[in-house]
């Protein structure tokens, strides 16, 4: 790189977005992912020793995948060849590989091929780099927001280590923003920004764990805020709301409103009111609530308040949880909305909740009777000799695959815990139990 190229790169960096200017150059400034690159971690020691395998970085947007790739290239003194799978083709790959061969031959320098959004490469494009990853011509660093197991071909996966990046938490996003506001060389330090506490809180919440989004928003807010007479730029909550085009809702994820709102959602579901349930769901999601927290509450509701009246409610709720985990937000909001409407309109029964509570109370009272001998499995001759399994009736040998026998300890013979309701599927369950155990139904 000559003098003119060096000046060009400096000028380009000045004009780059804040997120690019604030990209850390080393691990000492890198925020997050301690489970991968903390001081005592094997990966960091391997990188610092120059022993870098090909890797696939899998994580949400703004979690540091590209930054980590740049740091690795810098520490290992490797030539860095970044491309985007959105726009690059096989011809680009061949050019980089040819250059890597020459660089390796003439300068003994490693080439890191960084492929952003590698999941967008088709099989032929991924096949094109496979031999050169295998023979060490290039070291591959792929970045993806999608599960590599589904999007990256198996031969390439077997030659690369998949590293999972976690979403940045609120404290980490806040630290990154604060650094950008203080940094006078690369950040906004010379602009004397004073960011209101509630504005920072809203910015961090609405960044959705994405450091790039947070930095883009604070840069827009700063550049559009005129300085006062002392040259300071006061950024208020309203300015941040305008910058990210999202109004701060009256909701505190750690305070009373959090618990009040989830209670309102739960009670609206129990009250079979899909409109109210959708409103409280939307309020929480749009205010930045953790979608997986909501999904957990829906799963609990499916068991507690719908239960056996519609066993599919639990299946739908778990499917919503998996959808949110798989595709993330905001796309996952519709899966939660679907589950919410399903639960609100499902028949209701708390019989499972009551049945388990009764059984738990019985155990808590100290009832820990031995298992009746006929229900024990005679796995050894000695056990069989002392009566294990004797008299057990195998249900499948009887008409209707049912036979009456005592399954509770003797002192609990006349106890019952589960009383089915008469709603939805549970009405059918109730009819079965009346046929099988009429004496129990007479005592209820």
C-alpha positions as CSV (number, residue, x, y, z in Angstrom):
1,X,0.0,0.0,0.0
2,X,1.6,3.3,-1.1
3,X,1.1,6.8,0.4
4,X,-1.9,7.6,-1.7
5,X,-3.6,4.4,-0.9
6,X,-2.9,5.0,2.8
7,X,-4.5,8.5,2.6
8,X,-7.4,7.1,0.7
9,X,-8.1,4.5,3.4
10,X,-7.9,7.2,6.1
11,X,-10.3,9.4,4.2
12,X,-12.7,6.5,3.6
13,X,-12.7,5.6,7.3
14,X,-13.6,9.2,8.3
15,X,-16.7,9.0,6.0
16,X,-17.6,5.6,7.2
17,X,-20.7,5.1,9.5
18,X,-20.0,5.2,13.3
19,X,-20.4,1.4,13.6
20,X,-17.5,0.9,11.1
21,X,-15.3,3.6,12.7
22,X,-15.7,2.1,16.1
23,X,-14.8,-1.4,15.1
24,X,-12.3,-2.7,17.7
25,X,-8.8,-3.5,16.5
26,X,-8.1,-6.0,19.2
27,X,-9.6,-8.2,21.9
28,X,-9.0,-5.6,24.6
29,X,-11.8,-3.4,23.0
30,X,-14.0,-6.2,21.9
31,X,-17.3,-6.4,23.9
32,X,-19.2,-9.6,24.5
33,X,-18.7,-13.2,23.5
34,X,-16.6,-14.0,26.6
35,X,-17.5,-17.6,26.3
36,X,-15.5,-17.7,23.0
37,X,-12.7,-15.0,23.3
38,X,-12.3,-14.4,27.0
39,X,-8.7,-14.3,28.2
40,X,-8.7,-17.9,29.4
41,X,-10.6,-19.4,26.4
42,X,-9.0,-21.9,24.0
43,X,-10.1,-20.1,20.9
44,X,-8.4,-16.8,21.9
45,X,-5.2,-18.6,22.9
46,X,-5.2,-20.4,19.5
47,X,-5.7,-17.1,17.6
48,X,-3.0,-15.4,19.6
49,X,-0.7,-18.3,18.8
50,X,-1.5,-18.1,15.1
51,X,-3.1,-21.5,15.1
52,X,-6.4,-20.6,13.5
53,X,-8.7,-23.3,12.0
54,X,-11.5,-22.4,9.5
55,X,-14.5,-21.3,11.4
56,X,-18.2,-20.5,10.9
57,X,-19.5,-17.7,13.1
58,X,-23.2,-18.2,13.8
59,X,-25.0,-15.4,15.6
60,X,-27.7,-12.7,15.5
61,X,-27.1,-9.3,13.7
62,X,-24.9,-6.9,15.5
63,X,-23.3,-9.5,17.8
64,X,-19.7,-9.0,16.5
65,X,-19.2,-11.6,13.7
66,X,-17.5,-9.2,11.2
67,X,-15.6,-7.4,13.9
68,X,-14.3,-10.7,15.3
69,X,-13.1,-11.7,11.8
70,X,-11.2,-8.4,11.4
71,X,-9.6,-8.9,14.8
72,X,-8.5,-12.4,13.9
73,X,-6.9,-11.3,10.7
74,X,-5.1,-8.5,12.4
75,X,-3.7,-10.6,15.3
76,X,-2.6,-13.5,13.0
77,X,-1.1,-11.0,10.5
78,X,-3.2,-12.6,7.7
79,X,-4.3,-11.0,4.5
80,X,-8.0,-10.3,4.8
81,X,-10.2,-10.8,1.8
82,X,-13.8,-10.0,2.7
83,X,-16.8,-10.7,0.4
84,X,-20.5,-10.7,0.7
85,X,-22.4,-13.8,-0.4
86,X,-25.2,-11.5,-1.6
87,X,-23.1,-10.0,-4.4
88,X,-20.1,-12.3,-4.9
89,X,-19.9,-15.2,-7.3
90,X,-17.6,-18.1,-8.3
91,X,-15.4,-15.7,-10.4
92,X,-14.7,-13.6,-7.3
93,X,-13.9,-16.7,-5.3
94,X,-11.5,-18.0,-8.0
95,X,-9.7,-14.6,-8.1
96,X,-9.2,-14.5,-4.3
97,X,-8.0,-18.1,-4.3
98,X,-5.5,-17.4,-7.2
99,X,-4.2,-14.4,-5.2
100,X,-4.0,-16.5,-2.1
101,X,-1.8,-19.0,-3.9
102,X,0.6,-16.3,-5.0
103,X,0.7,-14.7,-1.6
104,X,1.4,-18.0,0.0
105,X,4.2,-18.8,-2.5
106,X,5.9,-15.4,-2.5
107,X,5.4,-14.0,1.0
108,X,4.4,-17.1,3.1
109,X,1.3,-15.1,4.2
110,X,-2.0,-16.7,5.1
111,X,-5.2,-15.5,3.5
112,X,-8.4,-15.3,5.4
113,X,-11.4,-15.5,3.2
114,X,-14.3,-13.8,5.1
115,X,-17.7,-14.6,3.6
116,X,-20.5,-12.6,5.1
117,X,-23.9,-14.2,5.0
118,X,-22.4,-17.4,3.8
119,X,-25.8,-19.1,4.0
120,X,-26.7,-17.2,0.8
121,X,-24.1,-19.1,-1.2
122,X,-25.6,-22.1,-3.1
123,X,-24.1,-25.6,-3.1
124,X,-22.0,-24.9,-6.3
125,X,-20.5,-21.8,-4.7
126,X,-19.7,-23.6,-1.5
127,X,-18.2,-26.5,-3.4
128,X,-15.9,-24.1,-5.2
129,X,-14.0,-23.2,-2.1
130,X,-14.0,-26.6,-0.4
131,X,-10.7,-27.9,-1.9
132,X,-8.8,-24.8,-0.9
133,X,-10.1,-24.8,2.6
134,X,-9.0,-28.5,2.8
135,X,-5.5,-27.9,1.5
136,X,-4.9,-24.7,3.5
137,X,-4.7,-22.3,0.6
138,X,-7.3,-20.2,2.4
139,X,-8.6,-20.1,6.0
140,X,-12.3,-19.6,5.8
141,X,-14.3,-17.4,8.2
142,X,-18.0,-17.6,7.4
143,X,-20.6,-15.4,9.1
144,X,-24.3,-16.3,9.2
145,X,-27.4,-15.5,11.1
146,X,-29.0,-18.9,10.0
147,X,-28.4,-22.3,11.4
148,X,-25.3,-23.6,9.6
149,X,-26.5,-27.2,9.9
150,X,-29.2,-26.3,7.4
151,X,-27.5,-23.7,5.2
152,X,-23.8,-24.9,4.9
153,X,-22.9,-28.1,3.0
154,X,-21.8,-31.0,5.2
155,X,-18.3,-31.3,3.7
156,X,-17.6,-27.7,4.4
157,X,-19.0,-28.0,8.0
158,X,-16.7,-30.9,8.6
159,X,-13.7,-28.8,7.8
160,X,-14.7,-25.8,9.9
161,X,-15.5,-25.2,13.5
162,X,-18.9,-23.7,14.2
163,X,-18.8,-21.0,16.9
164,X,-22.1,-19.7,18.3
165,X,-22.2,-16.0,19.2
166,X,-24.7,-14.9,21.8
167,X,-26.9,-11.7,21.5
168,X,-25.3,-8.7,23.3
169,X,-27.0,-7.9,26.5
170,X,-28.2,-4.4,27.6
171,X,-25.0,-3.6,29.6
172,X,-22.8,-4.6,26.6
173,X,-24.8,-2.4,24.2
174,X,-24.7,0.5,26.7
175,X,-20.9,0.1,27.0
176,X,-20.5,0.2,23.3
177,X,-22.6,3.4,23.0
178,X,-20.8,5.1,25.8
179,X,-17.4,4.4,24.3
180,X,-18.6,5.9,21.0
181,X,-19.8,9.0,22.8
182,X,-16.4,9.4,24.6
183,X,-14.0,8.5,21.7
184,X,-12.7,11.7,20.1
185,X,-10.7,10.0,17.4
186,X,-13.2,7.6,15.9
187,X,-16.4,8.3,17.7
188,X,-18.5,11.3,18.7
189,X,-16.3,12.7,21.5
190,X,-15.6,16.0,19.8
191,X,-19.3,16.7,19.5
192,X,-19.8,16.9,23.3
193,X,-22.9,14.7,23.4
194,X,-25.0,14.6,26.6
195,X,-27.4,11.6,26.4
196,X,-30.3,11.6,28.8
197,X,-30.5,8.5,30.9
198,X,-34.0,7.5,29.7
199,X,-32.9,8.1,26.1
200,X,-30.0,5.7,26.6
201,X,-32.3,3.1,28.1
202,X,-34.7,3.4,25.2
203,X,-31.9,3.2,22.7
204,X,-30.5,0.0,24.3
205,X,-33.9,-1.6,24.6
206,X,-34.9,-0.9,21.0
207,X,-31.6,-1.9,19.5
208,X,-32.8,-5.5,19.9
209,X,-29.3,-6.7,21.0
210,X,-27.8,-5.2,17.8
211,X,-24.7,-3.0,18.4
212,X,-24.7,-1.7,14.9
213,X,-28.3,-0.6,15.1
214,X,-27.6,1.2,18.4
215,X,-24.6,3.0,17.0
216,X,-26.4,4.0,13.8
217,X,-29.3,5.5,15.8
218,X,-27.0,7.5,18.2
219,X,-25.1,8.8,15.2
220,X,-28.2,10.0,13.5
221,X,-29.5,11.6,16.7
222,X,-26.2,13.4,17.3
223,X,-25.8,14.7,13.8
224,X,-29.4,16.1,13.7
225,X,-29.2,17.7,17.1
226,X,-27.8,21.3,17.0
227,X,-25.3,22.3,19.7
228,X,-26.3,24.8,22.4
229,X,-24.3,28.0,23.2
230,X,-21.7,26.0,25.0
231,X,-21.3,23.6,22.0
232,X,-23.0,20.7,23.8
233,X,-25.6,18.5,22.1
234,X,-28.4,17.4,24.4
235,X,-30.1,14.2,23.2
236,X,-33.4,13.6,24.8
237,X,-35.8,10.7,24.7
238,X,-37.8,12.3,22.0
239,X,-34.8,12.6,19.8
240,X,-33.9,8.9,20.2
241,X,-37.5,8.0,19.5
242,X,-37.4,10.0,16.3
243,X,-34.0,8.5,15.3
244,X,-35.1,5.0,15.6
245,X,-38.8,5.7,14.6
246,X,-40.1,3.9,17.7
247,X,-42.0,5.6,20.5
248,X,-40.9,4.7,24.0
249,X,-43.9,2.8,25.5
250,X,-44.7,3.0,29.2
251,X,-43.3,-0.3,30.1
252,X,-40.5,-1.4,32.4
253,X,-39.1,-4.9,31.8
254,X,-37.9,-5.1,35.4
255,X,-40.6,-3.3,37.3
256,X,-44.3,-3.3,38.1
257,X,-45.5,-2.8,34.6
258,X,-43.7,-5.9,33.5
259,X,-45.5,-8.1,36.0
260,X,-48.8,-6.2,35.6
261,X,-48.8,-6.6,31.8
262,X,-47.9,-10.3,31.8
263,X,-50.7,-10.8,34.4
264,X,-53.1,-9.0,32.0
265,X,-52.1,-11.2,29.2
266,X,-52.5,-14.4,31.2
267,X,-55.9,-13.3,32.5
268,X,-57.1,-12.2,29.1
269,X,-56.2,-15.7,27.7
270,X,-58.0,-17.3,30.6
271,X,-61.0,-15.1,29.9
272,X,-61.0,-16.3,26.3
273,X,-60.6,-12.7,25.0
274,X,-58.2,-12.9,21.9
275,X,-58.5,-9.1,21.3
276,X,-57.3,-8.1,24.8
277,X,-54.6,-10.9,24.7
278,X,-53.2,-9.6,21.4
279,X,-53.1,-6.1,22.7
280,X,-51.1,-7.0,25.8
281,X,-48.8,-9.2,23.7
282,X,-48.2,-6.4,21.2
283,X,-47.5,-3.9,24.1
284,X,-44.8,-6.2,25.5
285,X,-43.2,-7.0,22.2
286,X,-43.1,-3.5,20.9
287,X,-41.7,-2.3,24.2
288,X,-38.8,-4.7,23.8
289,X,-39.8,-7.5,26.1
290,X,-37.8,-10.8,25.6
291,X,-40.0,-12.8,23.2
292,X,-38.8,-16.1,24.7
293,X,-40.0,-14.9,28.2
294,X,-43.5,-14.5,26.6
295,X,-43.2,-17.9,24.9
296,X,-42.4,-19.5,28.3
297,X,-45.5,-17.9,29.8
298,X,-47.7,-19.2,26.9
299,X,-46.4,-22.7,27.4
300,X,-47.2,-22.5,31.1
301,X,-50.7,-21.2,30.3
302,X,-51.3,-24.1,27.8
303,X,-50.7,-26.6,30.6
304,X,-52.3,-24.7,33.5
305,X,-55.4,-23.2,32.0
306,X,-56.2,-25.2,28.8
307,X,-54.7,-28.6,29.7
308,X,-56.6,-31.7,28.7
309,X,-59.5,-29.6,27.2
310,X,-57.2,-29.2,24.2
311,X,-53.8,-31.0,24.4
312,X,-52.8,-29.4,21.1
313,X,-52.5,-26.1,23.0
314,X,-49.2,-27.2,24.4
315,X,-48.0,-28.4,21.0
316,X,-48.9,-25.0,19.4
317,X,-47.2,-23.1,22.3
318,X,-44.0,-25.1,22.0
319,X,-44.0,-24.6,18.2
320,X,-44.3,-20.8,18.8
321,X,-41.3,-21.0,21.1
322,X,-39.3,-22.9,18.5
323,X,-40.3,-20.5,15.8
324,X,-39.1,-17.5,17.8
325,X,-35.8,-19.3,18.6
326,X,-35.3,-20.3,14.9
327,X,-36.2,-17.1,13.0
328,X,-35.8,-14.5,15.7
329,X,-37.6,-11.1,15.8
330,X,-39.5,-9.3,14.5
331,X,-40.6,-12.2,12.3
332,X,-41.3,-14.4,15.4
333,X,-44.0,-12.0,16.6
334,X,-46.6,-13.7,14.3
335,X,-45.8,-17.1,15.8
336,X,-46.5,-15.7,19.3
337,X,-49.6,-14.0,18.0
338,X,-50.9,-17.2,16.5
339,X,-50.3,-19.1,19.7
340,X,-52.0,-16.3,21.7
341,X,-55.1,-16.5,19.6
342,X,-55.2,-20.3,19.8
343,X,-54.9,-20.3,23.6
344,X,-57.5,-17.6,24.0
345,X,-60.0,-19.4,21.9
346,X,-59.3,-22.9,23.2
347,X,-61.6,-24.6,25.6
348,X,-60.3,-24.2,29.2
349,X,-59.6,-26.6,32.0
350,X,-57.4,-26.4,35.0
351,X,-57.9,-30.1,35.9
352,X,-54.2,-31.0,35.3
353,X,-53.1,-28.1,37.6
354,X,-55.5,-29.2,40.3
355,X,-54.6,-32.9,39.9
356,X,-50.9,-32.3,40.2
357,X,-51.5,-30.0,43.2
358,X,-53.4,-32.8,45.0
359,X,-50.7,-35.4,44.3
360,X,-48.0,-33.0,45.4
361,X,-49.8,-32.3,48.7
362,X,-50.2,-36.0,49.3
363,X,-46.4,-36.5,48.9
364,X,-45.7,-33.4,51.0
365,X,-47.7,-34.9,53.9
366,X,-45.1,-37.6,54.0
367,X,-46.8,-40.2,51.9
368,X,-44.0,-42.2,50.4
369,X,-45.4,-45.7,50.4
370,X,-43.6,-48.6,48.7
371,X,-44.5,-49.6,45.2
372,X,-46.9,-52.6,45.4
373,X,-45.1,-55.8,44.6
374,X,-47.1,-56.7,41.5
375,X,-46.1,-53.4,39.9
376,X,-42.4,-54.0,40.5
377,X,-40.2,-55.3,37.6
378,X,-38.7,-58.7,38.5
379,X,-35.3,-58.2,36.8
380,X,-33.5,-60.9,38.8
381,X,-34.5,-64.4,39.9
382,X,-34.3,-63.2,43.6
383,X,-36.8,-60.4,42.9
384,X,-39.1,-62.8,41.2
385,X,-38.8,-65.3,44.1
386,X,-39.9,-62.7,46.7
387,X,-43.0,-61.7,44.7
388,X,-41.9,-58.9,42.3
389,X,-44.4,-58.8,39.4
390,X,-46.6,-61.5,40.8
391,X,-50.2,-61.1,39.9
392,X,-49.5,-58.2,37.4
393,X,-52.1,-58.0,34.7
394,X,-50.8,-56.9,31.3
395,X,-53.4,-54.5,29.9
396,X,-52.9,-55.5,26.3
397,X,-54.0,-59.1,27.0
398,X,-57.5,-57.9,27.9
399,X,-60.5,-56.7,25.8
400,X,-60.2,-52.9,25.0
401,X,-56.6,-53.0,26.3
402,X,-57.8,-52.3,29.8
403,X,-58.0,-54.4,33.0
404,X,-58.9,-53.3,36.5
405,X,-56.1,-53.6,39.1
406,X,-54.8,-51.7,42.1
407,X,-52.0,-49.3,41.0
408,X,-51.8,-47.1,44.1
409,X,-50.3,-48.2,47.5
410,X,-52.8,-49.9,49.7
411,X,-53.3,-47.0,52.1
412,X,-54.1,-44.7,49.1
413,X,-56.5,-47.2,47.4
414,X,-59.5,-44.9,47.5
415,X,-57.7,-41.6,46.8
416,X,-58.2,-39.8,43.5
417,X,-56.4,-36.7,42.1
418,X,-57.6,-36.1,38.6
419,X,-61.1,-34.9,37.9
420,X,-61.7,-34.3,34.2
421,X,-63.8,-31.3,33.1
422,X,-66.5,-31.4,30.4
423,X,-64.9,-29.0,27.9
424,X,-63.4,-30.0,24.5
425,X,-61.3,-33.1,24.4
426,X,-61.5,-33.6,28.1
427,X,-65.2,-34.5,27.7
428,X,-64.1,-37.6,25.8
429,X,-61.5,-38.4,28.5
430,X,-64.1,-38.1,31.2
431,X,-66.3,-40.6,29.4
432,X,-63.4,-43.1,29.1
433,X,-62.6,-42.8,32.8
434,X,-66.3,-43.4,33.7
435,X,-66.2,-46.6,31.7
436,X,-63.0,-47.8,33.3
437,X,-63.3,-46.6,36.9
438,X,-67.0,-46.1,37.7
439,X,-66.4,-46.6,41.4
440,X,-64.1,-43.6,41.4
441,X,-66.6,-41.4,39.6
442,X,-69.3,-42.3,42.2
443,X,-67.0,-41.0,45.0
444,X,-66.1,-37.7,43.3
